[in-house]
Amino acid sequence: MADNTLHSSARANWLERRFALRSRGGTLRTECLAGITGFLAAAYLLVVIPGLLAIG
């Protein structure tokens, strides 16, 4: 269990060093939600826009 916590902590430290989340006022949760939201918006547009162009 302690090894798992150490590994998780090392990963969080790497993410913090790489992306400077705290200094920019963000968290890992916020960044993940933003990424998922952006992906879903792009996927939606890839489905909807061709349909709109086909109608018009």
N, CA, C and O atoms as a GROMACS GRO file, in nm:
protein
  224
    1MET      N    1   0.082  -0.120   0.000
    1MET     CA    2   0.000   0.000   0.000
    1MET      C    3   0.086   0.126   0.000
    1MET      O    4   0.058   0.221  -0.073
    2ALA      N    5   0.190   0.127   0.081
    2ALA     CA    6   0.277   0.245   0.088
    2ALA      C    7   0.346   0.268  -0.046
    2ALA      O    8   0.366   0.383  -0.086
    3ASP      N    9   0.383   0.160  -0.114
    3ASP     CA   10   0.447   0.173  -0.244
    3ASP      C   11   0.352   0.237  -0.345
    3ASP      O   12   0.395   0.317  -0.428
    4ASN      N   13   0.225   0.202  -0.338
    4ASN     CA   14   0.124   0.259  -0.428
    4ASN      C   15   0.109   0.409  -0.402
    4ASN      O   16   0.097   0.487  -0.497
    5THR      N   17   0.108   0.449  -0.277
    5THR     CA   18   0.097   0.590  -0.242
    5THR      C   19   0.219   0.667  -0.290
    5THR      O   20   0.207   0.779  -0.339
    6LEU      N   21   0.336   0.608  -0.275
    6LEU     CA   22   0.459   0.672  -0.320
    6LEU      C   23   0.457   0.691  -0.471
    6LEU      O   24   0.496   0.796  -0.521
    7HIS      N   25   0.412   0.589  -0.543
    7HIS     CA   26   0.405   0.596  -0.689
    7HIS      C   27   0.306   0.704  -0.732
    7HIS      O   28   0.332   0.780  -0.825
    8SER      N   29   0.192   0.710  -0.665
    8SER     CA   30   0.090   0.810  -0.696
    8SER      C   31   0.143   0.951  -0.667
    8SER      O   32   0.118   1.043  -0.744
    9SER      N   33   0.215   0.966  -0.557
    9SER     CA   34   0.271   1.096  -0.521
    9SER      C   35   0.378   1.139  -0.622
    9SER      O   36   0.385   1.256  -0.658
   10ALA      N   37   0.460   1.046  -0.667
   10ALA     CA   38   0.563   1.077  -0.766
   10ALA      C   39   0.500   1.122  -0.896
   10ALA      O   40   0.550   1.213  -0.962
   11ARG      N   41   0.390   1.058  -0.935
   11ARG     CA   42   0.320   1.095  -1.058
   11ARG      C   43   0.262   1.236  -1.045
   11ARG      O   44   0.270   1.315  -1.138
   12ALA      N   45   0.203   1.266  -0.930
   12ALA     CA   46   0.146   1.399  -0.908
   12ALA      C   47   0.256   1.505  -0.911
   12ALA      O   48   0.236   1.613  -0.967
   13ASN      N   49   0.371   1.475  -0.852
   13ASN     CA   50   0.482   1.571  -0.855
   13ASN      C   51   0.531   1.593  -0.997
   13ASN      O   52   0.563   1.705  -1.035
   14TRP      N   53   0.538   1.486  -1.076
   14TRP     CA   54   0.581   1.500  -1.215
   14TRP      C   55   0.483   1.588  -1.292
   14TRP      O   56   0.525   1.676  -1.368
   15LEU      N   57   0.354   1.564  -1.274
   15LEU     CA   58   0.253   1.645  -1.342
   15LEU      C   59   0.263   1.792  -1.300
   15LEU      O   60   0.250   1.882  -1.383
   16GLU      N   61   0.287   1.815  -1.172
   16GLU     CA   62   0.301   1.953  -1.123
   16GLU      C   63   0.423   2.020  -1.186
   16GLU      O   64   0.415   2.135  -1.228
   17ARG      N   65   0.534   1.950  -1.191
   17ARG     CA   66   0.656   2.009  -1.251
   17ARG      C   67   0.636   2.032  -1.400
   17ARG      O   68   0.680   2.135  -1.453
   18ARG      N   69   0.573   1.940  -1.467
   18ARG     CA   70   0.559   1.948  -1.613
   18ARG      C   71   0.463   2.060  -1.656
   18ARG      O   72   0.492   2.136  -1.748
   19PHE      N   73   0.349   2.070  -1.588
   19PHE     CA   74   0.244   2.162  -1.632
   19PHE      C   75   0.221   2.281  -1.539
   19PHE      O   76   0.141   2.368  -1.572
   20ALA      N   77   0.289   2.287  -1.426
   20ALA     CA   78   0.276   2.398  -1.329
   20ALA      C   79   0.130   2.428  -1.299
   20ALA      O   80   0.086   2.543  -1.309
   21LEU      N   81   0.056   2.326  -1.262
   21LEU     CA   82  -0.087   2.341  -1.238
   21LEU      C   83  -0.117   2.437  -1.124
   21LEU      O   84  -0.200   2.527  -1.138
   22ARG      N   85  -0.050   2.420  -1.011
   22ARG     CA   86  -0.080   2.504  -0.894
   22ARG      C   87  -0.048   2.650  -0.919
   22ARG      O   88  -0.124   2.738  -0.878
   23SER      N   89   0.062   2.677  -0.985
   23SER     CA   90   0.100   2.817  -1.007
   23SER      C   91   0.004   2.886  -1.104
   23SER      O   92  -0.004   3.008  -1.107
   24ARG      N   93  -0.067   2.807  -1.184
   24ARG     CA   94  -0.165   2.863  -1.277
   24ARG      C   95  -0.307   2.858  -1.222
   24ARG      O   96  -0.402   2.896  -1.290
   25GLY      N   97  -0.321   2.809  -1.099
   25GLY     CA   98  -0.451   2.806  -1.034
   25GLY      C   99  -0.539   2.690  -1.074
   25GLY      O  100  -0.661   2.698  -1.062
   26GLY      N  101  -0.480   2.582  -1.122
   26GLY     CA  102  -0.559   2.468  -1.165
   26GLY      C  103  -0.532   2.345  -1.080
   26GLY      O  104  -0.442   2.343  -0.996
   27THR      N  105  -0.613   2.243  -1.104
   27THR     CA  106  -0.593   2.115  -1.039
   27THR      C  107  -0.599   2.006  -1.145
   27THR      O  108  -0.645   2.031  -1.257
   28LEU      N  109  -0.554   1.888  -1.110
   28LEU     CA  110  -0.558   1.777  -1.204
   28LEU      C  111  -0.703   1.746  -1.243
   28LEU      O  112  -0.731   1.716  -1.359
   29ARG      N  113  -0.794   1.753  -1.147
   29ARG     CA  114  -0.935   1.726  -1.175
   29ARG      C  115  -0.991   1.826  -1.276
   29ARG      O  116  -1.060   1.787  -1.370
   30THR      N  117  -0.961   1.953  -1.257
   30THR     CA  118  -1.009   2.057  -1.348
   30THR      C  119  -0.956   2.035  -1.489
   30THR      O  120  -1.030   2.048  -1.586
   31GLU      N  121  -0.828   2.003  -1.499
   31GLU     CA  122  -0.767   1.982  -1.630
   31GLU      C  123  -0.827   1.860  -1.700
   31GLU      O  124  -0.849   1.863  -1.822
   32CYS      N  125  -0.852   1.753  -1.625
   32CYS     CA  126  -0.914   1.633  -1.684
   32CYS      C  127  -1.055   1.663  -1.732
   32CYS      O  128  -1.093   1.622  -1.842
   33LEU      N  129  -1.134   1.734  -1.652
   33LEU     CA  130  -1.269   1.770  -1.693
   33LEU      C  131  -1.268   1.860  -1.817
   33LEU      O  132  -1.352   1.845  -1.905
   34ALA      N  133  -1.174   1.952  -1.824
   34ALA     CA  134  -1.163   2.039  -1.941
   34ALA      C  135  -1.126   1.959  -2.065
   34ALA      O  136  -1.180   1.985  -2.173
   35GLY      N  137  -1.038   1.863  -2.051
   35GLY     CA  138  -1.000   1.779  -2.164
   35GLY      C  139  -1.116   1.695  -2.214
   35GLY      O  140  -1.137   1.683  -2.334
   36ILE      N  141  -1.190   1.636  -2.122
   36ILE     CA  142  -1.306   1.554  -2.159
   36ILE      C  143  -1.412   1.641  -2.226
   36ILE      O  144  -1.472   1.601  -2.326
   37THR      N  145  -1.436   1.759  -2.171
   37THR     CA  146  -1.534   1.851  -2.229
   37THR      C  147  -1.496   1.892  -2.370
   37THR      O  148  -1.580   1.893  -2.460
   38GLY      N  149  -1.370   1.926  -2.390
   38GLY     CA  150  -1.323   1.963  -2.523
   38GLY      C  151  -1.335   1.849  -2.622
   38GLY      O  152  -1.374   1.870  -2.737
   39PHE      N  153  -1.302   1.727  -2.578
   39PHE     CA  154  -1.314   1.611  -2.665
   39PHE      C  155  -1.460   1.586  -2.704
   39PHE      O  156  -1.489   1.562  -2.821
   40LEU      N  157  -1.550   1.592  -2.608
   40LEU     CA  158  -1.691   1.568  -2.637
   40LEU      C  159  -1.748   1.675  -2.729
   40LEU      O  160  -1.830   1.645  -2.816
   41ALA      N  161  -1.707   1.799  -2.712
   41ALA     CA  162  -1.753   1.907  -2.800
   41ALA      C  163  -1.705   1.883  -2.942
   41ALA      O  164  -1.781   1.901  -3.037
   42ALA      N  165  -1.579   1.844  -2.958
   42ALA     CA  166  -1.525   1.817  -3.092
   42ALA      C  167  -1.594   1.697  -3.156
   42ALA      O  168  -1.625   1.700  -3.275
   43ALA      N  169  -1.620   1.593  -3.078
   43ALA     CA  170  -1.688   1.475  -3.131
   43ALA      C  171  -1.830   1.510  -3.175
   43ALA      O  172  -1.876   1.464  -3.279
   44TYR      N  173  -1.898   1.592  -3.097
   44TYR     CA  174  -2.033   1.636  -3.132
   44TYR      C  175  -2.032   1.714  -3.264
   44TYR      O  176  -2.116   1.691  -3.351
   45LEU      N  177  -1.937   1.805  -3.277
   45LEU     CA  178  -1.929   1.884  -3.400
   45LEU      C  179  -1.897   1.799  -3.521
   45LEU      O  180  -1.947   1.826  -3.630
   46LEU      N  181  -1.815   1.697  -3.504
   46LEU     CA  182  -1.783   1.608  -3.616
   46LEU      C  183  -1.906   1.531  -3.664
   46LEU      O  184  -1.912   1.491  -3.780
   47VAL      N  185  -2.002   1.511  -3.577
   47VAL     CA  186  -2.126   1.442  -3.614
   47VAL      C  187  -2.228   1.540  -3.670
   47VAL      O  188  -2.294   1.509  -3.770
   48VAL      N  189  -2.243   1.656  -3.610
   48VAL     CA  190  -2.351   1.749  -3.644
   48VAL      C  191  -2.323   1.829  -3.771
   48VAL      O  192  -2.411   1.843  -3.855
   49ILE      N  193  -2.203   1.882  -3.786
   49ILE     CA  194  -2.174   1.971  -3.899
   49ILE      C  195  -2.193   1.903  -4.035
   49ILE      O  196  -2.252   1.965  -4.124
   50PRO      N  197  -2.145   1.781  -4.056
   50PRO     CA  198  -2.171   1.718  -4.187
   50PRO      C  199  -2.321   1.703  -4.216
   50PRO      O  200  -2.364   1.716  -4.331
   51GLY      N  201  -2.399   1.675  -4.113
   51GLY     CA  202  -2.543   1.666  -4.132
   51GLY      C  203  -2.605   1.799  -4.172
   51GLY      O  204  -2.693   1.803  -4.258
   52LEU      N  205  -2.560   1.905  -4.110
   52LEU     CA  206  -2.610   2.038  -4.146
   52LEU      C  207  -2.571   2.077  -4.288
   52LEU      O  208  -2.650   2.137  -4.360
   53LEU      N  209  -2.450   2.043  -4.327
   53LEU     CA  210  -2.406   2.075  -4.462
   53LEU      C  211  -2.481   1.993  -4.567
   53LEU      O  212  -2.504   2.041  -4.678
   54ALA      N  213  -2.518   1.872  -4.533
   54ALA     CA  214  -2.591   1.786  -4.626
   54ALA      C  215  -2.733   1.838  -4.648
   54ALA      O  216  -2.788   1.825  -4.758
   55ILE      N  217  -2.794   1.896  -4.545
   55ILE     CA  218  -2.930   1.948  -4.556
   55ILE      C  219  -2.932   2.074  -4.640
   55ILE      O  220  -3.019   2.091  -4.726
   56GLY      N  221  -2.838   2.162  -4.617
   56GLY     CA  222  -2.838   2.294  -4.679
   56GLY      C  223  -2.776   2.288  -4.812
   56GLY      O  224  -2.766   2.390  -4.881
   0.00000   0.00000   0.00000
